[in-house]
Amino acid sequence: MMEQGSRLAAERRDLILERLLASGAVRVAELTEALEVTPVTLRRDLQQLEAEGLLVRVHGGAVLPPDGAPALQARQAANGASQSSGAPQTIGVLVPSLDFYWPRVIRGMEQAARERGAKLLLRGTSYEMQDERPVLERMVEHEGVAGLVVAPNTDTDHAREVIEWLHDSGLPFVLAERDAVCGPERTPAESVTTDHALGAVLAARHLAQLGHRKVGLFISRNSPTSRKIIAGWSAACRELGLTPGEHVERILPDRRDPRFSGAVDAVLDAVLEAGVTALLVHSDREAMAIIDVALARGLSVPEDLSVVAYDDEVADLFTPALTAVTPPRSSLGRAAVETLLARIHDPSRPVHRTVLSPSFNSRLSTAPPRSV
């Protein structure tokens, strides 16, 4: 819940943006009188709005940003939608987990909602849940949500029914880290996703540049993210001429599975037998487990075996700090909420399918192979 001071600041900044949209420029002297605030307070408002990319400060005031008014209009539209009912818009959020990958995504959602006067109703399920429709129905029927951001489990018998339920509900919805089509016309659903295939390409290119030729990929679960990583990795290996005849690729059991330890040992056996010198591992925890086993066997990381982790949740905390592919989790959450609020305000706008690029962080777990 916003404090009174925060609410007044938000209202003040909205008035500044309204004047800026109307005239293309605002002056500090005029605004201090109109808003009955001190110049120091007003300059702080302008500084915050500039940080959000909504204006450019100049001597004595502010002007529209170089790309014109679209960002301001979107902000005002979202605020107008949430304020038209006299109460904050409630956005329903359903994700398959409240740990590992998703907390940073949720924080990005919360920040975007807070800035636009909306609030989140958060629910977490699990990757094992077959049918998420009862959870969604309760959110719609009993909580009065204005729209939904959903990351459904796409690998269950009910996956298609869940997507069709979202489509038939009549509520605006945005898929997070998922792609789907809806209805008899097979219309793409609105979505915000990470280009995980590109993340795998970035990892393969990094290893190739270091001189690795025989590389391996290991993933922790069969998921939409894993499938995109596999596709990008396979294409990059073909393009870069990596592992022409001995490509090692395995799916590891969940860490809670009693078979996990034996599977990690088998991974190292396969790696050593194939002469692999570098691995991409999804995700951080599995990468750490592989390194622990490698070190216990007397291997040196990165000299004998380079390892790239995919997710970068805790990769920098390990020893050695893990080179990692970093999905833009917070930005993805923010973009999902912004897309939903824009859809609520303008139901006729074109379907948006936003794809965000991951980044790559080179740390201490990768180096040229000994033979280079």
Order of alpha helices (4+ residues) and beta strands (2+ residues): alpha-beta-alpha-alpha-beta-beta-alpha-beta-alpha-beta-alpha-beta-alpha-beta-beta-beta-beta-alpha-beta-alpha-beta-alpha-beta-alpha-beta-beta-alpha-beta-beta
